[in-house]
Amino acid sequence: MMIRNTISKQIRRQRRSVSGFANWDFSWVRNEKVKPYAPESADRANLRKEVDALYSESDIEIPCVINGKDVYTGNTGEQVMPTEHGHRVCTFHNADDKTVQMAIEAAMSPAAREWAMWPFEDRAAVFLKVADLCAGKYREKLNASIMIGTGKTPREADIDNTEISDFFRFGVKNAATIYSMQPPSLYLAQDYWNRMEHRPLDGFVFAVAPFNFCALGANLSGIPALMGNTVLFKPSLTAAHESWMMMKIFKEAGLPDGVINFIPCDGPDASRLVLPHRDLGGVNFTGSTGTFHKIWKGVAEHIDTYKAYPRVSGETGGKNFHFIHESADVETAVNQTIRGAYDYQGQKCSATSRLYVPSSLWSDGGFRDRLVEGTKALKMGCSTDFGSFLTAVIDRTSFDRTTSYLDSAKTSSDCEILCGGNYDDSKGYFIEPTIIVTKNPKYETMCNELFAPVLTVHVYDAKDYEETLQMCSDTSEYALTGSIFARDRTAIRIADQYLSRAAGNYYVNDKCTGAAVGEQPFGGSRKSGTNDKTGTILNNLRWTSSRTIKESFAPLSSPLWPCNSDSP
């Protein structure tokens, strides 16, 4: 009876995927609008209330969540405010070996795997509900968590939050498109029916999230789950509170227990048990290139033991550029560069980190003065101060790493620091927005990812435009984002040719940050990742395993073909 019921469920699900979704209309899906949080507005007042309320809490304790149950391991750590590191955001319980093993067992349990048998309408409804909860009921509460916990301004927090809604609404639209992708069947002529079943992977997915976007943690765990997979979600410990909030929102939206299991811990502690496991179905990762290399090597080392080859998807680092042609609109290029370099303290994988400016614009054209004046005018402060343009970097590790680069630049004969360069960790991990000018186009801050509010400039001779474009393309191991600024269309065409492999997201007369889900699909190649373009059908497909089915209806009266006849 159990086998018969399972087969019946599979048939019902297949019929829906073949006949229903091809006719569904998801044209209504749009990007959630970012709130301005203008002075005197009700939205601003609500956000202020939530920020103050969260700041005043001092005893928040975050457990692991395994099969829907809170697990307190007793091995605790603290998440602190980047802008006020003496203030604790929460205490979290690290997942130990026993807890990680429990999470794997929960993800592979029959109860959790039953999720894959749910009709797609029901799985979609869960994640559409998540989108609405983030955009509505929990909007300001989640924004407050992002601001307090990871040092974002109101605008940056709301950009992050709205992206969660975008990921899941577009994710549902993408999934419906996948289920409608069916092969042709020449039913009337051949008496058979072809169809494809787009199933989840054979094992669980290991989702490893960074600190800098709550939306990425939600997406990394949520999209595989939407496609029917079960997930182990390992958040960044510097974003534990917002990640735990997402788990609560998943629960309220109706996600069954065990589909997403929450294991806050250091990456190596989880990987040690997860990567060798025979039921590992895939890894969905965003973080540093070095960590992704270790994960990929870990998968390769155990390739003989897996039930099926794991899918490995990763978005890693970037050394993103703005390239200025002598025909560029200087004011636009300067302002876009300031936003690209210093929004969220440069802690976006797409942040503008290197800048190429022709000498004809640098001094006489006013580019240098405008850039310095605009950067000096930025207000740096605590994330609880809504007037701050930028705040502090995420933690001590980031602070120490960045300041070591600044100290080296101060003593280098290749460099001049035009503004900034100072730092202070007495209260928070504050680093001034900094502009370094270097004569050496291969200086370390032109090549290495900093993830901090540091912009390095190289001034080139305008007659060497094409040579400098080639150098720009060759300088970095990454290929995530980049921009060309020019009014001369020929110059734009030339840049497009030279920089075609230098950025997975390429912009013309716009900053290299701020990709919107569904509008500018995000992802890079080279050492910037596997370029699976989050928010698109390409990414959803990574978490499916397809089965082709051919069903014949006409009886076969003989095994012989017409050519086998002896007749002349």
N, C-alpha and C positions, 0 to 999 in steps of 0.2 A: 504493500500500500504506500509506503514512504517513497519508493522508487517511482511509482506511478504518479504520485503527487508532484514530485520533483520534475518529472518529464512534462507534466501538465503545465507547471509554472514556466518552464523553459519555452514551451510552445506558445503560451499566452504572451510572454515577453517578446518572442521573436515576431509574432504577428503584429504587435504594437510597433516594433522597430521597423518592420517592412512597410506596413500600410498606413500607420498613423502619422508618423513624424514628417513624412514628405509633404503633408498638407498643413502642417502647423505654421502659424504666422508669428514670427518673432521680430517683425519689423518695428515693434514698439520699443525694443531695447535701445536705450540711450545712456550716455554717461551721466552719472549723478553730478549735479552742480555743486561746486565748492562754495561754501558759505564765506562771505567777506568778513564777518564778525566786526562790523563797523561800530564805532563808539555810539552809545545810547541805544543800540539795537537789543531786542529781546534775546536774540541768539547769543550775543556777547555776554549778557547778564546771566543766562543759563550756563554758559561755559565757565564764567568766573565762579559761579556757585559750585560747580562740580570740581574745578581745580582746587578751590579752597577746601572743599570737603575731603578730597583725597589727600591733600597735603597735611591735613590735621589728623589723619589716621596713622597710628603708629604700631598697630598690632596685627597687620594683615599677614596671614600665614597661608602659603600656597602649597598644596599637595601635588603629588603625581596623580594622574587620573587614569586608572586601568579598568577597562570593562565597565566604565561609568561610575566606578567607586573611587573615593578619595583614599590615597595611600600616603601615609606619613612615615618616612623612613628614619627620621631622627638625625640624618646627616644634612644639616642645614647650611644655607648660605644667605647672603643679603644682597638685594638690589638697592643701590643708592642713587640719588639724583645726580646726574652729571654736573649740574650747575650748583649743587650744594651737597657735596659728597659726605657731609656729616649727617645728612638727613636720610633715613631709611625709607624706601618705598614699600618694601615687603620682605618677609623671610620666606624662602622657598626650600622645599625638601628635595634634595638631589636623588635622582633615581639610582639605586644601587644595582648590583648584578641580579639579585633576586627580582627586583621590580622590572628591570628590562626584560628578563625572561618571562615574567608574568604578562608583560605587554605583548610579547611575541605570541604567547599562547592565546591571549585574548583575541588578537588580530586573526589568528588562524582557527579560532573556535567555530563550530557549526553555526552558532547563534549569530556571530558577527558576519560570517560569510553568507548568511541568508540575505544580507543587505543587497548582494548582487542580484538576487532573484526578485527584488522589488520592481514593480513596473516603473519605467523611467519617469512617468509623470510624478510619482511619489518621491523619488530621489530628487528630481528637479524642484519639487515644491519645498523640500527642506532647505535647499540652498537659495532659492528665491526668498524664502522667509529670513534666512541669515542676512541677505542683502538688505531687506527692509528693516530688520532690527538695527543693523549698523547705521543705516541712513536715517532712521527715525528714533525709536525708543532709546537706544543706547548711544546716540551720536555724540552728545557732549560728554557723557561719562567715559566713553572710549577715547575721545580726544584728550580728555584730562589725563588718562592713564598714559597715553603716548607722550604728552607734553612733560608730565612730571617724571616719567620713567626714562625717556630717551632724549629729552632736551629739545623738543620741537616747539616752534612757535605755533600760534593758533592756525595760521594758514597752512603750514607744513603738516600739522597734525590732521587737518581736515582733508587735505589732498590724500594723505595716507588712508584715512578712513573711507573716503568715497571710492578709492580704488578697490577696496574689498567688495563693495556693492557692484562695481563694474566687472570685476573678475568673475563673480558668480552669475550675474545676469548674462554677460556675454558667454560665460562657460556653459550655461544651459542652452543657449542658442547654438553654440558650436557642437554640443553633444547631440542635439536634435538633428543637426545637419549630418553628423557622422552616421547616426542610425538610419537616416534616409538614403545613405549611399549604398545603393543596391545594384547588382549586375543585371543586364537585360536578360529576359527570358522569352524565347520564341515559342510561346505556349501553343498557339494555334497550329504552327507548322511542325513542331517537334514533340509536343506533348510532354514537356518537362518544365520545371520551375526552378530558377536559380535564386538564391538569396544568400546574404551574409549576416553573420551574427558577430557583433562587436562586443566582446566579453571583457571583463577585467583581467588583469594579469593572474598568473597561476599562484603567486605568493603575495606577501604584504609589501607595502611601499614604505621606505624609510625617508621621511621628510625632514630635512635639516635646514633651519631658518636662520637668517642674520638678525642683527639688532635694529637695522636702520629703517625697516618698513614692516609694520604690523601686517600690512596687506600681503607681503610676501609669505609670511608664516601661514596666513589664512589660505592663500592660493596654493602653496606647496603641499599642504595637507588636504585642502578641500577639493581641488580639481581631480586628483586621483580618486578620492572618495565619491565624488559625483559620478565618475565613470564606473562605479561599482566595487572599487578596491577598498581594502582595509589598510590602516595607516599607523605607523609609529611616528609621532610628531615630537621632534627634539628642537625646542626653541633656543634662542640665545639667552643666556642667563642674565644679560644686561637688559633684556626685554621680557622678563618672566611675567610681570604683572599683566601687561596687555595681551600676552599669549594665553594666559589663564582666563582672561576675560573672554577671549574668542572661544575657548572651550565651553564656557558657560552659555555663550550665545548659540553655539552649535547644539547644545543640549536643549535649550529653550525652543529652538527651531524644529526639534523633533528627530535629530540624528540619533539612531539607536546606539546603545552601549556597545563599546568594543570596536566600533568602526574607526574612530580616531582615538588613539591612546597617547596620553601626554606624559613625556618623560624628560623633564628638565634635568640636565646634567652636562658635564663636559663632553665634548664630542668624542674624544678617544675612548671614554668609558663606555659609551653606547656602541661605538663602532666595533669594539673588541668582541662583543657578543652578536651584534646584528649582521655585520658583513660576512662572517663565515656561515651563517645559518642557511640551511638548504632551501628554506622557503622564502628567502629574499627574492621579491619579484621586481623591485626597482628602487632606485635612489633618486630623489628629487631634491636638488641642492641649490642653495644660493649662499655665497660666502667667498672666502679668499681662494685664490688660485692654488696656493700651496696645500690647503686643506682638501681641495677637490682632487689634487694629484694623489694624496694619501688614500682617499676613498676609492678612487679608480684602481689604484694599485691593490688595495685590499680586496676589491671585487675580483681582479685578475688572479690574485693568489689563490682564490678558492673556486675558480671557474669549474673545476672538475666535480665539485660537490653539489652544485645547485641542481634543483629540480628542472629549472628552465633558465635560460640566459637572462640575467637581470637587465632591465632598462636603466640606463644611467643618463640623467639629464642634469645639466649644471649651468648656472650663470655665475660668473666669477668676477674678475677684476676689470679695471679700465684705466687708461691713461688718456683721457679725452681731450680733444683739441678744439680751439677756435683758430681758424686760419683767415687772416685779414688780407684782402687784395687792396691795391692802392685806389681802386674805384669805390671802396666801401663807404657807406654812410657812417661816419665816425661816431656820432652820438648814439645811433642804434647799436653799433658793434660794441661800444663801451658798456652801455647799460645792460645789454644781453650777457656780456662777459661777467659783469659784476654779479648778476643774478645766478648765472651758471656756476660760478666759482664759489659763492658764499652762501647761497641758500642752504639751510641745514648744515652750516659749517663745513661744506664740501664733503659731507659724509653720504653722498649718493654715489653709486657705482658709475653714474653718468656725469658726475660733476666735472666742470671745466677745470683742467689741471695744468694745461700748457697752452701757450698763446704765441702765435707767429704774427708779427706786425711789420710791414715794410717801413724802412727808415724814412721814407717820404711822408708818412703819416705820424710816425712816432713822436717826433719833436715839433717840427714845423706845422704838422697837421693837427696838433693838439691832442693826439690820442693819449700820450703819456700823462699830461696834466689832468685831463678829464678822468682817466682811470684812477689816478691817485686820489684826486679830490672826492670822487664818488665812493671809493673804498673807505677813506677816512671818515666819511659822513655816516657810515653804517653804525647803528647802535647795537652794542653787544651787552647782553645782560642775562638775567635769570629767565627761565622759561615761564615763570609765573608772571613776569612783566610782559604784558601783551604788546608793548611798544618795541620790544627787542626784534631786530632783524635777524640776528644770529645769537647763539648761546655757546655752550661749552661742548667740547668733544666728549665722546661717550664714557671713557674710563681712563684709568692710570696707564694702561698699556699703550693706548692711542696717544695720550699726552706725551709720554716719554719718547715714543718713537718719533713723533713729529718734531718735538723740540730738539732732538738730536740732529735732525736734518737742518733745522734753523741755525743751530750753533755752528754746524759745518759751513753753511752758506755765509755766515758772518765773517768767517776767517778765510774764505776761498778767494783767490785772485780772479776767478772766473765769474764772480757774482757781485751784485749790488742789491741791497734790500732797499726798495723805494719807500715802502711804508710797512708798518706792522713789525713782525719779528719778535715781539715781546710776548710773554706768557706768564701766567700766575695760577698756581694750583692751591693757594691757601684756603679757598672756599670751594671752588669748583674747578673743573679742568678747562680753564679758559686760555685760548690761543688767539691772539689778534689776527684779523684778516690781513694776510701778508702778500706782498708782491715782490718777487725776486726777478731781477733781470740778469740773464747770463749770456756771456759771449760764446759759451760752449753749448752747441745744440744737443750734445749728448751728456750734458751734466746730469747728475743723479736725480735731481728733482724734475728733470724733463723726461726721465725714463721710468722712474719707480712710482708706483701708486702710493699716495700719501693718505688719502681719506681724511682730509683736514682742510681748513680754510687757507690754503697756500696755492698761489698761482705763480707759475714760472714763465717768464717772457723771453723769447728770442727775437731780436730785431734783425731782419734780413734786407738785403738790397733788392729793390723792386725788379731790377733786370734779371734777378735769379729766381723769379717766381716758380718756374717749372721745376728747377733743381731743388728748391726748398719744399715744394709739394712732395717730391719723391722722398726727400729726407724725412718729412713728417710721417709719411706712410711707413718708412723703414725703421723709425726710431723706437717704436714701442712693440712689445710682444703681444699687446692687447689689440682688440679691434671692436670696441663697444660703441662709443658715440663720437661724433665730430661735426663741426660746422664750417661752412665757407661763407664769408661775408664779402659781397661784391655787387656792384650795379652793372658792371660790364658782363654781358651774357656770354661772350666768348671765354672770359676768365672763369665763369661758373662751369662752362662745359669742360674746359681743360682740367679744372680741379676735380670734377666728377670722374674723369678718366684716371687721374693719378691716385685718387683716394678711394677708388671703388672697393678695395679690399681692406681699407683702414678703419671702417666703422660699420657695424650692423644697423645702427640708426644714424642716419646722415641728414643734416639739416642745411638749408640754404637761407641765409639771413635770419636765423633764429638761433637761440641758445641750444646747447646740446643736451639739455635736461628737460624733464617735464613730459615724457611720452605718455599719451593717454591710451588706456585700454581700448582696443577696437579701432583706434585712429592711427596710432603709430606703434604697431606691434614691436615689442621690445626684446632685444637679444643680440649678442655679438658672436663673432667667431675668433679665430686664432686662440689665444689663451684667455679670452673673455667668456668662453663657454661653448656649449653645444648648439646655441642659436636656435632653440626650439620655439622662440617667439611666444612669450606668455600672453594669455588672453586670446589666443587664436586656436583654430582647429588643429594646427600643427602640434600644439602642446597637449590638447585633449587626446589626440591620437597616440601619444607616447604611453598612455596609461590604459590602452586597450590591446587585446589580442583577438584577431579576427578569425572566424571559421567560415569557410565557404560550404554551402549545402546545395546539392542538386537533387531534386526529387523528380523521378520519372513516373508518368501515369499510364502510358500505353504498354500493353503486354508485348513481349518479344517471342515470336513463334519459331525462330530459327537463329542459330549462332552465325550463319553464313552471311557474307556481304554480297551485294549484286555482282561484283566482279568475280566472285567465286563460281559463277554459273558456267556450265560447259557449253551453253548455247553460243552460236557464232554471233 
